[in-house]
């Protein structure tokens, strides 16, 4: 089984060149859920950093994920 996960943050306040904790927290939540409920699944994460939530067209990674999902 393959599972796609998606994270997004519109403003990345990267201080001291560290990963944005919000994105990292989103990833951890998705990874934990998948490992607990679908332990044999292959997880692919798509991340849009600094992307507006106003439209989906502006989100490149979301569009990649959507294309995968629509193709089966």
PDB file of N, CA, C, O and CB in Angstrom:
ATOM      1  N   UNK A   1       0.848  -1.170   0.000  1.00  0.00           N
ATOM      2  CA  UNK A   1       0.000   0.000   0.000  1.00  0.00           C
ATOM      3  C   UNK A   1       0.895   1.235   0.000  1.00  0.00           C
ATOM      4  O   UNK A   1       1.916   1.288   0.686  1.00  0.00           O
ATOM      5  CB  UNK A   1      -0.965  -0.003   1.220  1.00  0.00           C
ATOM      6  N   UNK A   2       0.482   2.224  -0.788  1.00  0.00           N
ATOM      7  CA  UNK A   2       1.191   3.500  -0.827  1.00  0.00           C
ATOM      8  C   UNK A   2       0.292   4.578  -0.247  1.00  0.00           C
ATOM      9  O   UNK A   2      -0.908   4.618  -0.520  1.00  0.00           O
ATOM     10  CB  UNK A   2       1.624   3.860  -2.278  1.00  0.00           C
ATOM     11  N   UNK A   3       0.884   5.448   0.555  1.00  0.00           N
ATOM     12  CA  UNK A   3       0.146   6.555   1.164  1.00  0.00           C
ATOM     13  C   UNK A   3       0.919   7.838   0.912  1.00  0.00           C
ATOM     14  O   UNK A   3       2.133   7.897   1.110  1.00  0.00           O
ATOM     15  CB  UNK A   3      -0.074   6.324   2.696  1.00  0.00           C
ATOM     16  N   UNK A   4       0.200   8.865   0.472  1.00  0.00           N
ATOM     17  CA  UNK A   4       0.785  10.181   0.294  1.00  0.00           C
ATOM     18  C   UNK A   4       0.369  11.071   1.450  1.00  0.00           C
ATOM     19  O   UNK A   4      -0.790  11.068   1.864  1.00  0.00           O
ATOM     20  CB  UNK A   4       0.362  10.799  -1.055  1.00  0.00           C
ATOM     21  N   UNK A   5       1.319  11.830   1.967  1.00  0.00           N
ATOM     22  CA  UNK A   5       1.049  12.817   3.009  1.00  0.00           C
ATOM     23  C   UNK A   5       1.416  14.192   2.496  1.00  0.00           C
ATOM     24  O   UNK A   5       2.296  14.330   1.646  1.00  0.00           O
ATOM     25  CB  UNK A   5       1.828  12.492   4.306  1.00  0.00           C
ATOM     26  N   UNK A   6       0.745  15.209   3.007  1.00  0.00           N
ATOM     27  CA  UNK A   6       0.978  16.573   2.525  1.00  0.00           C
ATOM     28  C   UNK A   6       1.115  17.539   3.698  1.00  0.00           C
ATOM     29  O   UNK A   6       0.312  17.519   4.632  1.00  0.00           O
ATOM     30  CB  UNK A   6      -0.167  17.024   1.594  1.00  0.00           C
ATOM     31  N   UNK A   7       2.138  18.381   3.637  1.00  0.00           N
ATOM     32  CA  UNK A   7       2.321  19.430   4.636  1.00  0.00           C
ATOM     33  C   UNK A   7       2.528  20.751   3.908  1.00  0.00           C
ATOM     34  O   UNK A   7       3.057  20.798   2.797  1.00  0.00           O
ATOM     35  CB  UNK A   7       3.525  19.113   5.583  1.00  0.00           C
ATOM     36  N   UNK A   8       2.091  21.832   4.572  1.00  0.00           N
ATOM     37  CA  UNK A   8       2.255  23.155   3.986  1.00  0.00           C
ATOM     38  C   UNK A   8       2.362  24.190   5.085  1.00  0.00           C
ATOM     39  O   UNK A   8       1.727  24.089   6.135  1.00  0.00           O
ATOM     40  CB  UNK A   8       1.091  23.488   3.042  1.00  0.00           C
ATOM     41  N   UNK A   9       3.178  25.184   4.812  1.00  0.00           N
ATOM     42  CA  UNK A   9       3.235  26.352   5.669  1.00  0.00           C
ATOM     43  C   UNK A   9       3.427  27.561   4.757  1.00  0.00           C
ATOM     44  O   UNK A   9       4.216  27.515   3.813  1.00  0.00           O
ATOM     45  CB  UNK A   9       4.389  26.236   6.740  1.00  0.00           C
ATOM     46  N   UNK A  10       2.710  28.628   5.042  1.00  0.00           N
ATOM     47  CA  UNK A  10       2.758  29.776   4.144  1.00  0.00           C
ATOM     48  C   UNK A  10       3.908  30.722   4.447  1.00  0.00           C
ATOM     49  O   UNK A  10       4.407  31.392   3.542  1.00  0.00           O
ATOM     50  CB  UNK A  10       1.466  30.526   4.212  1.00  0.00           C
ATOM     51  N   UNK A  11       4.332  30.791   5.681  1.00  0.00           N
ATOM     52  CA  UNK A  11       5.448  31.664   6.038  1.00  0.00           C
ATOM     53  C   UNK A  11       6.459  30.843   6.813  1.00  0.00           C
ATOM     54  O   UNK A  11       6.150  30.285   7.866  1.00  0.00           O
ATOM     55  CB  UNK A  11       4.970  32.898   6.869  1.00  0.00           C
ATOM     56  N   UNK A  12       7.641  30.777   6.296  1.00  0.00           N
ATOM     57  CA  UNK A  12       8.708  30.005   6.938  1.00  0.00           C
ATOM     58  C   UNK A  12       9.620  30.961   7.681  1.00  0.00           C
ATOM     59  O   UNK A  12      10.400  31.690   7.067  1.00  0.00           O
ATOM     60  CB  UNK A  12       9.513  29.170   5.897  1.00  0.00           C
ATOM     61  N   UNK A  13       9.524  30.957   8.996  1.00  0.00           N
ATOM     62  CA  UNK A  13      10.358  31.819   9.820  1.00  0.00           C
ATOM     63  C   UNK A  13      11.600  31.050  10.251  1.00  0.00           C
ATOM     64  O   UNK A  13      11.775  30.732  11.427  1.00  0.00           O
ATOM     65  CB  UNK A  13       9.576  32.337  11.053  1.00  0.00           C
ATOM     66  N   UNK A  14      12.439  30.765   9.298  1.00  0.00           N
ATOM     67  CA  UNK A  14      13.652  29.995   9.551  1.00  0.00           C
ATOM     68  C   UNK A  14      14.655  30.830  10.313  1.00  0.00           C
ATOM     69  O   UNK A  14      15.207  31.786   9.769  1.00  0.00           O
ATOM     70  CB  UNK A  14      14.264  29.497   8.243  1.00  0.00           C
ATOM     71  N   UNK A  15      14.900  30.482  11.568  1.00  0.00           N
ATOM     72  CA  UNK A  15      15.886  31.187  12.368  1.00  0.00           C
ATOM     73  C   UNK A  15      17.093  30.286  12.560  1.00  0.00           C
ATOM     74  O   UNK A  15      16.957  29.094  12.835  1.00  0.00           O
ATOM     75  CB  UNK A  15      15.293  31.623  13.732  1.00  0.00           C
ATOM     76  N   UNK A  16      18.262  30.861  12.415  1.00  0.00           N
ATOM     77  CA  UNK A  16      19.521  30.130  12.577  1.00  0.00           C
ATOM     78  C   UNK A  16      19.607  28.935  11.634  1.00  0.00           C
ATOM     79  O   UNK A  16      20.213  27.920  11.976  1.00  0.00           O
ATOM     80  CB  UNK A  16      19.674  29.660  14.018  1.00  0.00           C
ATOM     81  N   UNK A  17      19.007  29.046  10.451  1.00  0.00           N
ATOM     82  CA  UNK A  17      19.064  28.009   9.416  1.00  0.00           C
ATOM     83  C   UNK A  17      18.516  26.664   9.888  1.00  0.00           C
ATOM     84  O   UNK A  17      18.938  25.621   9.387  1.00  0.00           O
ATOM     85  CB  UNK A  17      20.490  27.833   8.948  1.00  0.00           C
ATOM     86  N   UNK A  18      17.592  26.669  10.834  1.00  0.00           N
ATOM     87  CA  UNK A  18      16.989  25.423  11.302  1.00  0.00           C
ATOM     88  C   UNK A  18      15.713  25.160  10.524  1.00  0.00           C
ATOM     89  O   UNK A  18      15.099  26.080   9.983  1.00  0.00           O
ATOM     90  CB  UNK A  18      16.701  25.479  12.822  1.00  0.00           C
ATOM     91  N   UNK A  19      15.319  23.891  10.475  1.00  0.00           N
ATOM     92  CA  UNK A  19      14.059  23.529   9.842  1.00  0.00           C
ATOM     93  C   UNK A  19      12.907  24.179  10.579  1.00  0.00           C
ATOM     94  O   UNK A  19      12.946  24.333  11.800  1.00  0.00           O
ATOM     95  CB  UNK A  19      13.883  22.006   9.805  1.00  0.00           C
ATOM     96  N   UNK A  20      11.898  24.555   9.846  1.00  0.00           N
ATOM     97  CA  UNK A  20      10.724  25.134  10.483  1.00  0.00           C
ATOM     98  C   UNK A  20      10.016  24.060  11.286  1.00  0.00           C
ATOM     99  O   UNK A  20       9.665  23.008  10.752  1.00  0.00           O
ATOM    100  CB  UNK A  20       9.771  25.758   9.437  1.00  0.00           C
ATOM    101  N   UNK A  21       9.803  24.324  12.573  1.00  0.00           N
ATOM    102  CA  UNK A  21       9.245  23.289  13.449  1.00  0.00           C
ATOM    103  C   UNK A  21       7.817  22.934  13.081  1.00  0.00           C
ATOM    104  O   UNK A  21       7.393  21.801  13.309  1.00  0.00           O
ATOM    105  CB  UNK A  21       9.297  23.740  14.890  1.00  0.00           C
ATOM    106  N   UNK A  22       7.077  23.852  12.528  1.00  0.00           N
ATOM    107  CA  UNK A  22       5.700  23.534  12.162  1.00  0.00           C
ATOM    108  C   UNK A  22       5.657  22.464  11.074  1.00  0.00           C
ATOM    109  O   UNK A  22       4.890  21.507  11.178  1.00  0.00           O
ATOM    110  CB  UNK A  22       4.969  24.796  11.691  1.00  0.00           C
ATOM    111  N   UNK A  23       6.459  22.615  10.051  1.00  0.00           N
ATOM    112  CA  UNK A  23       6.536  21.599   8.995  1.00  0.00           C
ATOM    113  C   UNK A  23       7.011  20.281   9.596  1.00  0.00           C
ATOM    114  O   UNK A  23       6.453  19.224   9.302  1.00  0.00           O
ATOM    115  CB  UNK A  23       7.491  22.053   7.848  1.00  0.00           C
ATOM    116  N   UNK A  24       8.025  20.344  10.427  1.00  0.00           N
ATOM    117  CA  UNK A  24       8.552  19.126  11.042  1.00  0.00           C
ATOM    118  C   UNK A  24       7.491  18.458  11.914  1.00  0.00           C
ATOM    119  O   UNK A  24       7.375  17.232  11.914  1.00  0.00           O
ATOM    120  CB  UNK A  24       9.803  19.443  11.877  1.00  0.00           C
ATOM    121  N   UNK A  25       6.732  19.235  12.642  1.00  0.00           N
ATOM    122  CA  UNK A  25       5.660  18.663  13.463  1.00  0.00           C
ATOM    123  C   UNK A  25       4.582  18.028  12.602  1.00  0.00           C
ATOM    124  O   UNK A  25       4.082  16.953  12.932  1.00  0.00           O
ATOM    125  CB  UNK A  25       5.044  19.735  14.358  1.00  0.00           C
ATOM    126  N   UNK A  26       4.221  18.671  11.514  1.00  0.00           N
ATOM    127  CA  UNK A  26       3.228  18.096  10.611  1.00  0.00           C
ATOM    128  C   UNK A  26       3.703  16.750  10.075  1.00  0.00           C
ATOM    129  O   UNK A  26       2.936  15.788  10.022  1.00  0.00           O
ATOM    130  CB  UNK A  26       2.935  19.058   9.450  1.00  0.00           C
ATOM    131  N   UNK A  27       4.965  16.690   9.681  1.00  0.00           N
ATOM    132  CA  UNK A  27       5.535  15.440   9.177  1.00  0.00           C
ATOM    133  C   UNK A  27       5.468  14.340  10.237  1.00  0.00           C
ATOM    134  O   UNK A  27       5.061  13.214   9.951  1.00  0.00           O
ATOM    135  CB  UNK A  27       6.991  15.657   8.733  1.00  0.00           C
ATOM    136  N   UNK A  28       5.872  14.680  11.467  1.00  0.00           N
ATOM    137  CA  UNK A  28       5.872  13.695  12.546  1.00  0.00           C
ATOM    138  C   UNK A  28       4.476  13.150  12.823  1.00  0.00           C
ATOM    139  O   UNK A  28       4.308  11.952  13.052  1.00  0.00           O
ATOM    140  CB  UNK A  28       6.443  14.308  13.811  1.00  0.00           C
ATOM    141  N   UNK A  29       3.480  14.023  12.801  1.00  0.00           N
ATOM    142  CA  UNK A  29       2.100  13.585  13.035  1.00  0.00           C
ATOM    143  C   UNK A  29       1.674  12.596  11.947  1.00  0.00           C
ATOM    144  O   UNK A  29       1.093  11.553  12.245  1.00  0.00           O
ATOM    145  CB  UNK A  29       1.135  14.802  13.070  1.00  0.00           C
ATOM    146  N   UNK A  30       1.961  12.926  10.701  1.00  0.00           N
ATOM    147  CA  UNK A  30       1.587  12.044   9.585  1.00  0.00           C
ATOM    148  C   UNK A  30       2.348  10.727   9.677  1.00  0.00           C
ATOM    149  O   UNK A  30       1.757   9.656   9.541  1.00  0.00           O
ATOM    150  CB  UNK A  30       1.866  12.731   8.224  1.00  0.00           C
ATOM    151  N   UNK A  31       3.662  10.804   9.906  1.00  0.00           N
ATOM    152  CA  UNK A  31       4.479   9.591   9.987  1.00  0.00           C
ATOM    153  C   UNK A  31       4.020   8.684  11.122  1.00  0.00           C
ATOM    154  O   UNK A  31       3.948   7.467  10.955  1.00  0.00           O
ATOM    155  CB  UNK A  31       5.951   9.954  10.175  1.00  0.00           C
ATOM    156  N   UNK A  32       3.709   9.269  12.274  1.00  0.00           N
ATOM    157  CA  UNK A  32       3.248   8.476  13.415  1.00  0.00           C
ATOM    158  C   UNK A  32       1.912   7.801  13.097  1.00  0.00           C
ATOM    159  O   UNK A  32       1.731   6.615  13.373  1.00  0.00           O
ATOM    160  CB  UNK A  32       3.111   9.365  14.671  1.00  0.00           C
ATOM    161  N   UNK A  33       0.995   8.546  12.527  1.00  0.00           N
ATOM    162  CA  UNK A  33      -0.323   7.987  12.198  1.00  0.00           C
ATOM    163  C   UNK A  33      -0.187   6.818  11.219  1.00  0.00           C
ATOM    164  O   UNK A  33      -0.795   5.764  11.408  1.00  0.00           O
ATOM    165  CB  UNK A  33      -1.240   9.079  11.598  1.00  0.00           C
ATOM    166  N   UNK A  34       0.602   7.014  10.191  1.00  0.00           N
ATOM    167  CA  UNK A  34       0.770   5.955   9.190  1.00  0.00           C
ATOM    168  C   UNK A  34       1.447   4.735   9.806  1.00  0.00           C
ATOM    169  O   UNK A  34       1.020   3.606   9.562  1.00  0.00           O
ATOM    170  CB  UNK A  34       1.592   6.468   7.990  1.00  0.00           C
ATOM    171  N   UNK A  35       2.490   4.944  10.598  1.00  0.00           N
ATOM    172  CA  UNK A  35       3.190   3.796  11.183  1.00  0.00           C
ATOM    173  C   UNK A  35       2.314   3.022  12.163  1.00  0.00           C
ATOM    174  O   UNK A  35       2.431   1.801  12.266  1.00  0.00           O
ATOM    175  CB  UNK A  35       4.455   4.261  11.887  1.00  0.00           C
ATOM    176  N   UNK A  36       1.439   3.720  12.880  1.00  0.00           N
ATOM    177  CA  UNK A  36       0.552   3.049  13.838  1.00  0.00           C
ATOM    178  C   UNK A  36      -0.626   2.355  13.168  1.00  0.00           C
ATOM    179  O   UNK A  36      -1.057   1.295  13.622  1.00  0.00           O
ATOM    180  CB  UNK A  36       0.038   4.046  14.846  1.00  0.00           C
ATOM    181  N   UNK A  37      -1.150   2.933  12.101  1.00  0.00           N
ATOM    182  CA  UNK A  37      -2.364   2.404  11.483  1.00  0.00           C
ATOM    183  C   UNK A  37      -2.129   1.621  10.198  1.00  0.00           C
ATOM    184  O   UNK A  37      -2.966   0.807   9.807  1.00  0.00           O
ATOM    185  CB  UNK A  37      -3.294   3.522  11.200  1.00  0.00           C
ATOM    186  N   UNK A  38      -1.004   1.858   9.541  1.00  0.00           N
ATOM    187  CA  UNK A  38      -0.674   1.178   8.286  1.00  0.00           C
ATOM    188  C   UNK A  38       0.816   0.836   8.285  1.00  0.00           C
ATOM    189  O   UNK A  38       1.568   1.370   7.469  1.00  0.00           O
ATOM    190  CB  UNK A  38      -1.042   2.066   7.049  1.00  0.00           C
ATOM    191  N   UNK A  39       1.250  -0.037   9.179  1.00  0.00           N
ATOM    192  CA  UNK A  39       2.690  -0.283   9.376  1.00  0.00           C
ATOM    193  C   UNK A  39       3.429  -0.797   8.141  1.00  0.00           C
ATOM    194  O   UNK A  39       4.644  -0.628   8.046  1.00  0.00           O
ATOM    195  CB  UNK A  39       2.873  -1.264  10.480  1.00  0.00           C
ATOM    196  N   UNK A  40       2.739  -1.409   7.212  1.00  0.00           N
ATOM    197  CA  UNK A  40       3.407  -1.940   6.021  1.00  0.00           C
ATOM    198  C   UNK A  40       3.341  -0.993   4.830  1.00  0.00           C
ATOM    199  O   UNK A  40       3.804  -1.333   3.742  1.00  0.00           O
ATOM    200  CB  UNK A  40       2.796  -3.264   5.641  1.00  0.00           C
ATOM    201  N   UNK A  41       2.773   0.180   5.026  1.00  0.00           N
ATOM    202  CA  UNK A  41       2.594   1.126   3.920  1.00  0.00           C
ATOM    203  C   UNK A  41       3.882   1.876   3.603  1.00  0.00           C
ATOM    204  O   UNK A  41       4.747   2.067   4.457  1.00  0.00           O
ATOM    205  CB  UNK A  41       1.488   2.120   4.252  1.00  0.00           C
ATOM    206  N   UNK A  42       3.974   2.289   2.358  1.00  0.00           N
ATOM    207  CA  UNK A  42       5.064   3.143   1.904  1.00  0.00           C
ATOM    208  C   UNK A  42       4.551   4.584   1.893  1.00  0.00           C
ATOM    209  O   UNK A  42       3.614   4.908   1.163  1.00  0.00           O
ATOM    210  CB  UNK A  42       5.585   2.707   0.481  1.00  0.00           C
ATOM    211  N   UNK A  43       5.164   5.440   2.700  1.00  0.00           N
ATOM    212  CA  UNK A  43       4.722   6.831   2.837  1.00  0.00           C
ATOM    213  C   UNK A  43       5.589   7.750   1.998  1.00  0.00           C
ATOM    214  O   UNK A  43       6.817   7.696   2.061  1.00  0.00           O
ATOM    215  CB  UNK A  43       4.756   7.272   4.307  1.00  0.00           C
ATOM    216  N   UNK A  44       4.936   8.597   1.210  1.00  0.00           N
ATOM    217  CA  UNK A  44       5.613   9.659   0.471  1.00  0.00           C
ATOM    218  C   UNK A  44       5.067  10.983   0.976  1.00  0.00           C
ATOM    219  O   UNK A  44       3.856  11.206   0.977  1.00  0.00           O
ATOM    220  CB  UNK A  44       5.410   9.510  -1.083  1.00  0.00           C
ATOM    221  N   UNK A  45       5.969  11.861   1.408  1.00  0.00           N
ATOM    222  CA  UNK A  45       5.555  13.167   1.910  1.00  0.00           C
ATOM    223  C   UNK A  45       5.810  14.239   0.859  1.00  0.00           C
ATOM    224  O   UNK A  45       6.867  14.278   0.230  1.00  0.00           O
ATOM    225  CB  UNK A  45       6.296  13.509   3.216  1.00  0.00           C
ATOM    226  N   UNK A  46       4.829  15.098   0.684  1.00  0.00           N
ATOM    227  CA  UNK A  46       4.935  16.243  -0.209  1.00  0.00           C
ATOM    228  C   UNK A  46       4.900  17.491   0.668  1.00  0.00           C
ATOM    229  O   UNK A  46       4.028  17.625   1.526  1.00  0.00           O
ATOM    230  CB  UNK A  46       3.780  16.255  -1.291  1.00  0.00           C
ATOM    231  N   UNK A  47       5.850  18.405   0.454  1.00  0.00           N
ATOM    232  CA  UNK A  47       5.986  19.572   1.329  1.00  0.00           C
ATOM    233  C   UNK A  47       6.000  20.846   0.495  1.00  0.00           C
ATOM    234  O   UNK A  47       6.840  21.018  -0.388  1.00  0.00           O
ATOM    235  CB  UNK A  47       7.271  19.473   2.185  1.00  0.00           C
ATOM    236  N   UNK A  48       5.066  21.727   0.787  1.00  0.00           N
ATOM    237  CA  UNK A  48       5.058  23.062   0.196  1.00  0.00           C
ATOM    238  C   UNK A  48       5.404  24.059   1.296  1.00  0.00           C
ATOM    239  O   UNK A  48       4.625  24.270   2.226  1.00  0.00           O
ATOM    240  CB  UNK A  48       3.668  23.395  -0.461  1.00  0.00           C
ATOM    241  N   UNK A  49       6.559  24.656   1.180  1.00  0.00           N
ATOM    242  CA  UNK A  49       7.053  25.627   2.138  1.00  0.00           C
ATOM    243  C   UNK A  49       6.902  27.016   1.520  1.00  0.00           C
ATOM    244  O   UNK A  49       7.208  27.210   0.344  1.00  0.00           O
ATOM    245  CB  UNK A  49       8.540  25.334   2.531  1.00  0.00           C
ATOM    246  N   UNK A  50       6.439  27.965   2.297  1.00  0.00           N
ATOM    247  CA  UNK A  50       6.231  29.336   1.813  1.00  0.00           C
ATOM    248  C   UNK A  50       5.203  29.404   0.688  1.00  0.00           C
ATOM    249  O   UNK A  50       5.379  30.150  -0.275  1.00  0.00           O
ATOM    250  CB  UNK A  50       7.547  29.923   1.334  1.00  0.00           C
ATOM    251  N   UNK A  51       4.140  28.631   0.813  1.00  0.00           N
ATOM    252  CA  UNK A  51       3.084  28.635  -0.203  1.00  0.00           C
ATOM    253  C   UNK A  51       1.789  29.118   0.413  1.00  0.00           C
ATOM    254  O   UNK A  51       1.410  28.703   1.508  1.00  0.00           O
ATOM    255  CB  UNK A  51       2.897  27.231  -0.820  1.00  0.00           C
ATOM    256  N   UNK A  52       1.125  29.990  -0.298  1.00  0.00           N
ATOM    257  CA  UNK A  52      -0.148  30.530   0.160  1.00  0.00           C
ATOM    258  C   UNK A  52      -1.211  29.441   0.172  1.00  0.00           C
ATOM    259  O   UNK A  52      -1.189  28.519  -0.643  1.00  0.00           O
ATOM    260  CB  UNK A  52      -0.590  31.701  -0.728  1.00  0.00           C
ATOM    261  N   UNK A  53      -2.134  29.567   1.105  1.00  0.00           N
ATOM    262  CA  UNK A  53      -3.254  28.644   1.155  1.00  0.00           C
ATOM    263  C   UNK A  53      -4.434  29.123   0.333  1.00  0.00           C
ATOM    264  O   UNK A  53      -5.484  28.481   0.307  1.00  0.00           O
ATOM    265  CB  UNK A  53      -3.682  28.431   2.576  1.00  0.00           C
ATOM    266  N   UNK A  54      -4.260  30.254  -0.341  1.00  0.00           N
ATOM    267  CA  UNK A  54      -5.366  30.876  -1.076  1.00  0.00           C
ATOM    268  C   UNK A  54      -5.852  30.013  -2.237  1.00  0.00           C
ATOM    269  O   UNK A  54      -7.056  29.820  -2.403  1.00  0.00           O
ATOM    270  CB  UNK A  54      -4.942  32.236  -1.598  1.00  0.00           C
ATOM    271  N   UNK A  55      -4.923  29.492  -3.042  1.00  0.00           N
ATOM    272  CA  UNK A  55      -5.318  28.607  -4.144  1.00  0.00           C
ATOM    273  C   UNK A  55      -4.412  27.382  -4.168  1.00  0.00           C
ATOM    274  O   UNK A  55      -3.272  27.429  -3.706  1.00  0.00           O
ATOM    275  CB  UNK A  55      -5.257  29.354  -5.507  1.00  0.00           C
ATOM    276  N   UNK A  56      -4.929  26.298  -4.705  1.00  0.00           N
ATOM    277  CA  UNK A  56      -4.137  25.075  -4.832  1.00  0.00           C
ATOM    278  C   UNK A  56      -3.162  25.169  -5.998  1.00  0.00           C
ATOM    279  O   UNK A  56      -2.149  24.470  -6.009  1.00  0.00           O
ATOM    280  CB  UNK A  56      -5.054  23.863  -5.012  1.00  0.00           C
ATOM    281  N   UNK A  57      -3.447  26.014  -6.973  1.00  0.00           N
ATOM    282  CA  UNK A  57      -2.596  26.129  -8.158  1.00  0.00           C
ATOM    283  C   UNK A  57      -1.188  26.594  -7.813  1.00  0.00           C
ATOM    284  O   UNK A  57      -0.247  26.276  -8.540  1.00  0.00           O
ATOM    285  CB  UNK A  57      -3.218  27.086  -9.154  1.00  0.00           C
ATOM    286  N   UNK A  58      -1.020  27.332  -6.735  1.00  0.00           N
ATOM    287  CA  UNK A  58       0.285  27.859  -6.342  1.00  0.00           C
ATOM    288  C   UNK A  58       1.138  26.831  -5.600  1.00  0.00           C
ATOM    289  O   UNK A  58       2.303  27.092  -5.300  1.00  0.00           O
ATOM    290  CB  UNK A  58       0.103  29.084  -5.478  1.00  0.00           C
ATOM    291  N   UNK A  59       0.587  25.712  -5.314  1.00  0.00           N
ATOM    292  CA  UNK A  59       1.283  24.704  -4.505  1.00  0.00           C
ATOM    293  C   UNK A  59       1.834  23.598  -5.409  1.00  0.00           C
ATOM    294  O   UNK A  59       1.098  22.693  -5.805  1.00  0.00           O
ATOM    295  CB  UNK A  59       0.327  24.102  -3.433  1.00  0.00           C
ATOM    296  N   UNK A  60       3.123  23.671  -5.734  1.00  0.00           N
ATOM    297  CA  UNK A  60       3.731  22.710  -6.666  1.00  0.00           C
ATOM    298  C   UNK A  60       3.683  21.274  -6.150  1.00  0.00           C
ATOM    299  O   UNK A  60       3.332  20.359  -6.895  1.00  0.00           O
ATOM    300  CB  UNK A  60       5.170  23.097  -6.939  1.00  0.00           C
ATOM    301  N   UNK A  61       4.031  21.075  -4.891  1.00  0.00           N
ATOM    302  CA  UNK A  61       4.047  19.718  -4.342  1.00  0.00           C
ATOM    303  C   UNK A  61       2.633  19.145  -4.240  1.00  0.00           C
ATOM    304  O   UNK A  61       2.429  17.951  -4.460  1.00  0.00           O
ATOM    305  CB  UNK A  61       4.718  19.710  -2.962  1.00  0.00           C
ATOM    306  N   UNK A  62       1.668  19.982  -3.911  1.00  0.00           N
ATOM    307  CA  UNK A  62       0.280  19.518  -3.885  1.00  0.00           C
ATOM    308  C   UNK A  62      -0.132  19.051  -5.274  1.00  0.00           C
ATOM    309  O   UNK A  62      -0.797  18.024  -5.412  1.00  0.00           O
ATOM    310  CB  UNK A  62      -0.668  20.636  -3.385  1.00  0.00           C
ATOM    311  N   UNK A  63       0.252  19.787  -6.289  1.00  0.00           N
ATOM    312  CA  UNK A  63      -0.097  19.420  -7.661  1.00  0.00           C
ATOM    313  C   UNK A  63       0.548  18.085  -8.049  1.00  0.00           C
ATOM    314  O   UNK A  63      -0.078  17.268  -8.724  1.00  0.00           O
ATOM    315  CB  UNK A  63       0.341  20.528  -8.640  1.00  0.00           C
ATOM    316  N   UNK A  64       1.800  17.862  -7.623  1.00  0.00           N
ATOM    317  CA  UNK A  64       2.463  16.571  -7.881  1.00  0.00           C
ATOM    318  C   UNK A  64       1.696  15.441  -7.200  1.00  0.00           C
ATOM    319  O   UNK A  64       1.445  14.397  -7.803  1.00  0.00           O
ATOM    320  CB  UNK A  64       3.935  16.598  -7.382  1.00  0.00           C
ATOM    321  N   UNK A  65       1.326  15.661  -5.929  1.00  0.00           N
ATOM    322  CA  UNK A  65       0.598  14.644  -5.189  1.00  0.00           C
ATOM    323  C   UNK A  65      -0.746  14.359  -5.852  1.00  0.00           C
ATOM    324  O   UNK A  65      -1.133  13.201  -6.011  1.00  0.00           O
ATOM    325  CB  UNK A  65       0.395  15.081  -3.734  1.00  0.00           C
ATOM    326  N   UNK A  66      -1.451  15.412  -6.235  1.00  0.00           N
ATOM    327  CA  UNK A  66      -2.765  15.266  -6.877  1.00  0.00           C
ATOM    328  C   UNK A  66      -2.655  14.452  -8.171  1.00  0.00           C
ATOM    329  O   UNK A  66      -3.487  13.585  -8.436  1.00  0.00           O
ATOM    330  CB  UNK A  66      -3.377  16.654  -7.173  1.00  0.00           C
ATOM    331  N   UNK A  67      -1.638  14.732  -8.964  1.00  0.00           N
ATOM    332  CA  UNK A  67      -1.424  13.993 -10.208  1.00  0.00           C
ATOM    333  C   UNK A  67      -1.230  12.509  -9.912  1.00  0.00           C
ATOM    334  O   UNK A  67      -1.801  11.656 -10.592  1.00  0.00           O
ATOM    335  CB  UNK A  67      -0.205  14.553 -10.974  1.00  0.00           C
ATOM    336  N   UNK A  68      -0.419  12.202  -8.892  1.00  0.00           N
ATOM    337  CA  UNK A  68      -0.209  10.788  -8.493  1.00  0.00           C
ATOM    338  C   UNK A  68      -1.527  10.143  -8.068  1.00  0.00           C
ATOM    339  O   UNK A  68      -1.856   9.035  -8.492  1.00  0.00           O
ATOM    340  CB  UNK A  68       0.822  10.693  -7.332  1.00  0.00           C
ATOM    341  N   UNK A  69      -2.273  10.854  -7.226  1.00  0.00           N
ATOM    342  CA  UNK A  69      -3.528  10.308  -6.719  1.00  0.00           C
ATOM    343  C   UNK A  69      -4.534  10.069  -7.845  1.00  0.00           C
ATOM    344  O   UNK A  69      -5.220   9.047  -7.860  1.00  0.00           O
ATOM    345  CB  UNK A  69      -4.127  11.248  -5.677  1.00  0.00           C
ATOM    346  N   UNK A  70      -4.618  10.993  -8.770  1.00  0.00           N
ATOM    347  CA  UNK A  70      -5.582  10.876  -9.861  1.00  0.00           C
ATOM    348  C   UNK A  70      -5.212   9.772 -10.849  1.00  0.00           C
ATOM    349  O   UNK A  70      -6.081   9.223 -11.528  1.00  0.00           O
ATOM    350  CB  UNK A  70      -5.695  12.197 -10.592  1.00  0.00           C
ATOM    351  N   UNK A  71      -3.908   9.446 -10.928  1.00  0.00           N
ATOM    352  CA  UNK A  71      -3.478   8.397 -11.848  1.00  0.00           C
ATOM    353  C   UNK A  71      -3.552   7.009 -11.232  1.00  0.00           C
ATOM    354  O   UNK A  71      -3.241   6.009 -11.879  1.00  0.00           O
ATOM    355  CB  UNK A  71      -2.074   8.666 -12.310  1.00  0.00           C
ATOM    356  N   UNK A  72      -3.972   6.962  -9.960  1.00  0.00           N
ATOM    357  CA  UNK A  72      -4.157   5.672  -9.296  1.00  0.00           C
ATOM    358  C   UNK A  72      -2.976   5.253  -8.502  1.00  0.00           C
ATOM    359  O   UNK A  72      -2.992   4.185  -7.888  1.00  0.00           O
ATOM    360  CB  UNK A  72      -4.466   4.623 -10.281  1.00  0.00           C
TER     361      UNK A  72
END
